[in-house]
Amino acid sequence: MQLRHYVELQEELAINHCKLAVVSVDSPEVNDALRTGLRASFPFLSDQERKVVKLLDMTETSKSRGVTAMPYTFALMPDLTIHNLYCGYWYLGRPTLDEVRMDLRAMLKIVRPDFQGPVG
């Protein structure tokens, strides 16, 4: 999923007390410019030195490009445990907006037993 799709989703998520964050290997200045250009209200964090992506083994090494960070999407529970993980290295591995909504609905059912979800 492209970042602009998350921007489309940000207001919907805010109503439901959900948070988004982006972590990239770009510099803070590049992240700030991208965030401003997208009109995103969620934070863009920088892992410019690739410490986190290496620690989490989210890299690929090739002769032509060196160490490349692979794009992942995490759906995290309130205690920050991973509910779902998408490896977007191949474009089709990235979650759709509907998949993100389904993850959020499933997590809500876990943390709020009084939530029944859609009827019918």
VENSUL-V418548 format. One record per residue. N is the residue number from 1. RES is the residue in three letters. NEAR is the number of other C-alpha atoms within 8 Angstrom. Layout:
((N,RES,NEAR) (N,RES,NEAR))
This chain:
((1,MET,9) (2,GLN,5) (3,LEU,6) (4,ARG,7) (5,HIS,9) (6,TYR,10) (7,VAL,12) (8,GLU,7) (9,LEU,9) (10,GLN,12) (11,GLU,8) (12,GLU,7) (13,LEU,10) (14,ALA,9) (15,ILE,7) (16,ASN,6) (17,HIS,6) (18,CYS,7) (19,LYS,7) (20,LEU,7) (21,ALA,8) (22,VAL,8) (23,VAL,8) (24,SER,10) (25,VAL,10) (26,ASP,9) (27,SER,9) (28,PRO,9) (29,GLU,6) (30,VAL,8) (31,ASN,13) (32,ASP,9) (33,ALA,8) (34,LEU,8) (35,ARG,12) (36,THR,8) (37,GLY,7) (38,LEU,8) (39,ARG,7) (40,ALA,10) (41,SER,7) (42,PHE,9) (43,PRO,9) (44,PHE,11) (45,LEU,10) (46,SER,11) (47,ASP,13) (48,GLN,10) (49,GLU,5) (50,ARG,9) (51,LYS,8) (52,VAL,7) (53,VAL,11) (54,LYS,9) (55,LEU,7) (56,LEU,6) (57,ASP,6) (58,MET,11) (59,THR,10) (60,GLU,9) (61,THR,8) (62,SER,8) (63,LYS,5) (64,SER,4) (65,ARG,7) (66,GLY,8) (67,VAL,8) (68,THR,9) (69,ALA,10) (70,MET,10) (71,PRO,8) (72,TYR,11) (73,THR,10) (74,PHE,9) (75,ALA,11) (76,LEU,10) (77,MET,9) (78,PRO,5) (79,ASP,5) (80,LEU,6) (81,THR,7) (82,ILE,9) (83,HIS,10) (84,ASN,8) (85,LEU,9) (86,TYR,10) (87,CYS,11) (88,GLY,13) (89,TYR,9) (90,TRP,7) (91,TYR,7) (92,LEU,6) (93,GLY,9) (94,ARG,13) (95,PRO,12) (96,THR,7) (97,LEU,10) (98,ASP,7) (99,GLU,8) (100,VAL,10) (101,ARG,8) (102,MET,8) (103,ASP,11) (104,LEU,9) (105,ARG,9) (106,ALA,8) (107,MET,10) (108,LEU,9) (109,LYS,12) (110,ILE,7) (111,VAL,6) (112,ARG,7) (113,PRO,7) (114,ASP,5) (115,PHE,7) (116,GLN,7) (117,GLY,6) (118,PRO,4) (119,VAL,4) (120,GLY,2))
